[in-house]
Amino acid sequence: MERRTIGATALEVGAVGLGCMPMSWAYSASRQRGDRSLRTVHAALDAGVTLLDTADMYGPFTNELLLGRVLKERRADAFVSTKCGLLVGDQHIVANGRPGYVRRACDASLRRLQTDVIDLYQLHRADPEVPVEETWGAMAELVTAGKVRALGLCAMAVRSPRRAAAGAARTDLYEGTIRQLERVQQVFPVSAVQAELSVWSPEALRRLLPWCVSRGVGFLAAMPLGNGFLTGTLTPGGGFEPEDLRARHPRFTAEMMAANQPIVVGLRRVAERHGGEAAGVTPAQVALAWVLGRGRHVVPVPGTKHERWAVENARAAGLSLTAEDLAEIAALPPARGSWD
């Protein structure tokens, strides 16, 4: 697989990563099987994927424990990205950016992952009660101590219902994140930013991605398949398990899924021009190829717990979209329905 670099320190990873969250958290609990997930991670590594993305909150903790079983055997094949800064309770999630907590969280992640160094340690969310510079400073100390190689920050888009209702251009979704990035960059270099980017959620292209490009910061594209919608494998009205985050998501109502089908149809048309399923080209691969085409510093991180999809996603790195393909994707209707 093609390799790409993250940040000024030129950390090298496969062009397509693997999001491990669905294996342990937030999606279809009845389909989460440790043995199957282990096979999925191994299959992804065999296909050239190196970046494995997890977090201590996924489970919580069980996702890191799962990856630790793989890393114990194949640490040299993997680039490990995990996160800190969020605590999961019975009915709530809260941010914790206190320096002491960050240090303890890192040590706990190292134990669960069965490794002596984390390649990319990301701040999941900033704690509103702690200056972000203090949290970032504690994370920088982990780099100095040799426990972490590089630091990243997860970006959160803040959508204003009032502006959206008025039809105003959403140019400020990542304004708060950019301010945080400017602040922490003064403390220690940011190697990567992780944020949502896909055919149906392109908002990061406006300001956040250009910010990263201008500073040599890598961009990890989260949810590049639109939580599975862009694969074309979800049926409107098919329903989701109660624990599945899509069960409460406005874009995953039967009505909105049906309304957004033209996006999937367009991706399928592009796939057919490349031979379609007979040639092993799918709408999901087209969606990932579009993300890959946003720049050499962009690494999509599609999440899956299925071996088949992990291998299919990895093969998207070999798909080159033509000018005609890109024009057709650009002409697709914008997604309907709120994203919040």
N, C-alpha and C positions, 0 to 999 in steps of 0.2 A: 504494500500500500504506500501511496505517496506520503511523505512526511512534511509536517509544518512546524513552525517554531512559535513559541509563546514568549513574549516579553523581551526586554533588552538583554537578558541573560541567555537567550536563544535556547530555551528548553525545547527539546524535540519530541513530537508526538505524532501518532498516526493521524491522517487527515480527518477521520471520523472517529469519534469517541463512543463510549458506552455509558449511558445513564443507568445506574443500578437501583434507583429508588423504587421502581415498580416491583422489584423482586421481594420487597419487604414492607412496603408502606404506600398508602394513598390510592392504590388500584386493586380491584378484584381480589379481596383477601382469600377467597376460596380457591383461587388459581395459583397462589403463591406456594411453591414447593422448593425446599432447599436443594434437593438433589438436581432438580431441573434447572434451577438458577445457576448452580455450579457448572453444569454442562454448558449453559449459555455463556458464562464468562470465559470458560476455556475455549469455546468455539469462536468467540469474538477475538481473543488473543491469537488463535490460530489463523484468523482471517486478516491479521495485520493491525487490528485495533490495539492501541497501547493505553490510551487515557481511560481510566476507570473512575467515574465520578460518583461519590457517595457523600454522606454527612452523618455526624453522630446522632442527629435527630431522627434519621430514617429507621423506624422500628418502634421506639428509639433503640439505637445501638446494634440491633440485630443485623442491619445491612453491613456495617463494618465487620462484624464477626464473620459473616458469610464471606466477604472478600478476603478476610484474613486466612481462611482455609485455602484459597487459591494462591494468595501471595506467598504463603509458606512454601509452596512448590515452585512458583513461577515469578518471583519478585523481579528478576532481571528483564522479564518481558513486559512489565507493566509500568505505567506512569500513574501514580496514585494521587487523586485529588479528593480531599475531604474538607469538611466545613465545621465551624463552631459558631456559637453566638445565639443559638435558639434552644430553649428548654421546653420539653413537651410534658404537659400535665394531663390529667384525665379528660378535661374538657377545654383546655386552652394551651396556647403556645406563647411564651414570653421571651423577650430578648435579654441576654446577659452578656455585657461587654466588659465586665470587671477584669482587670489584669490577672488577678489571682485565679479566677475561674478559667480564663483562657489558657493559662499554663497547665492547670489540672486537666482541662479538656483535651489538650494536645497529648499529654502523657497517656490518658485513657485511650485515645484513638490509636496511638502507637501500639499499645498492648493488644487492642482488639484486632488491629490490622496485621499483627505479627510482623512488624517491620521496625527498623531503627530510624527511618527517615520518611517524612511525607513530602512528596514532590511539589505539591501545590496545596497550601493551606488557605482556605477562603473564609472570609467573614460573611456569614449567612445573612445577618441583619445587624445594623448598628443599634446599640442600646440607647434609647433617648435619654436615659439617666446618666450616661457616661460619655464624656467627650470622645469622639471617635479617634482622636489622636492618641489617647491613652490606651484604648484597645489595640490600635495598630502598633503602638510602641511595644506592647507586650508580645504581639505576634512577631515583630521584628527581632525581639530578643531570642525567639525560638530559632530563627534563621542563624543568628550568631552562635547559638548553642549547638548547631548542627542537627537539630531535630526536624527542621523544615528547610526546603530548598528555595521556595519562592512563595510570594503572597498574592492572593487574589481577593476580589470583592464581588459579591452577588448584587446585581442591580435590581431595584424594584420600581416598576412604573407606577406613578401615582396619577390616576385618572380623576378628573374633576367631573362629577355628574352634571353640574351646571353648564360647563363648557361643552360637554358631549351633547347635552340636550339642545343646546343652542346651535349645534353644528359647527362650532368653532374648530379651527385647525389645531390638532393636538401636537404642538411643537414643544411642550414643556413636560412630557411624561417622565423624563429622566433628569429633570433639572436638579432635584434634590440629590440624586446619586452623583451627578457631575460635581456638585459642590463638595460632597464627601470625598470624591476622588481627588479633587484639587487639594483638599486639606491633608489627606493621608499621604499623598505624593510628596509632601514636604517632609514627612517623617521617614519614609522608607519606600523604595520603588514598588509600584503596582505592576505585577507581571501579567495579570489577566483579569478581565471582567467577564462575569457570567450573567447573561440576560436572555430573555425570550427573543427569538427571531425565527420567523417562518414566513411562508407565502401568505398566510392569512393574518399574521401579526408582525408587520414590517416596521413598527414604530421606532425600533432602535436604529434604523438606518438614518434617521433625521439628524440626530445630534450625538447620541452615545457612541455609535460606531465610528463616526469621524473623529471624535475625541480620542478614541483608542488608536486609530490609525496615525494621527498626528504625533502621538507620543510613543509609538512602538509597543503598545500594550496589546497582548493577545485578546481575542474575543471568543468565548465559549458560548455557542448558540444553544440555549436551553429550549426544550419543547419545539424542535425544528419540524416535527410532524404534527404539531397542533394537538397534542394529547391523543394522538392516534387518528384524528379525523382525516388528515391528509393522506392516510394510507389507502382510503377507499374501502376499508374492511369493516367499518361500523355501519350498522343499519339504523336509519332514523326510527325512533320508537322502540328500538330493541331493548332499551332499559339498561341500567347499571346496578350493581350491588350497592346497598346502603352506604358502605364504607368508601366506595369509589368516589373520588373528588368530583368526577364528572356528573354524578347523580344530582348535584346541587349547582351545577355550572350553567349559567344562562345560555351559552352557545351549544349546550348539549341537550336542550329540550328537543322533543321530536320535531316541533315546528321549525326551530332554528337549524337543526341538522338538515332538514329537507330544503330549507331556503338556501343553505350554503353548498348544496350538492354541485352547482355549476363550477365551483372551484375544483372539486375532485374530478369532475368530467373533463375539465381543461387539462389537468395534470395527466389524466389517462390518455388524452389525445396526443400529448407530447410523448408519452411512453410508447404509444403505438407507432409513432414515426421512427422510433429506435428499435422496432421489432416487437414491442409489447411483451406480454408474459411468455410468448413462445421463445423469445430471446432472453428471457430473465430480466426484463426491464419493467418496473412497476411505478405507479404514481408516487409511492413513498421515495423511491430512488430519485425521481425527478425533483421532488420537493427538497431532498437533501442536496442534490447537485446544484439547485438554485442557491441554497445557503452557502455551499462551498464556493460558488462563483462570486460571493460578495467580497472576496479578498483572500490573499494568501495567509493572512493572520487569523482567519475565521475557522473555527473547528466546531462543527455541529456535534451535539452530544445527545443523540436520540436514546430514549429510555425504553427498555424492553426486558421481559423475563423469559422470552421465547428464543430458543436457539436459532430457529429458522429466520426470525426477523433480524436477529443480531448479525447473521451472515449476510442477509439481503442488504441491510443498511451499510455494512462495510463495503459492499461492492459498488455502492453509489459513488465512491471515490474514483472509480474508473469511467464514469459517465460524463461525457462532455456535451453540454447543451449548445445548440447552434443559435445564431442570431434570430432565426425564425422562432425557435423554442422560447427564447427569452422575451421576444415581442408578444407571443401568445400569453405567456404567464403575466406579463405586465398589463395586458388587456383584460385579465380576469376581473370579475366584479369584486369589490371589497367585501370582506366578511360582514355578515349581518349578525346583530345581537351583541349585547354587552359582553365584555370580557371579564367583568368582575361579578 
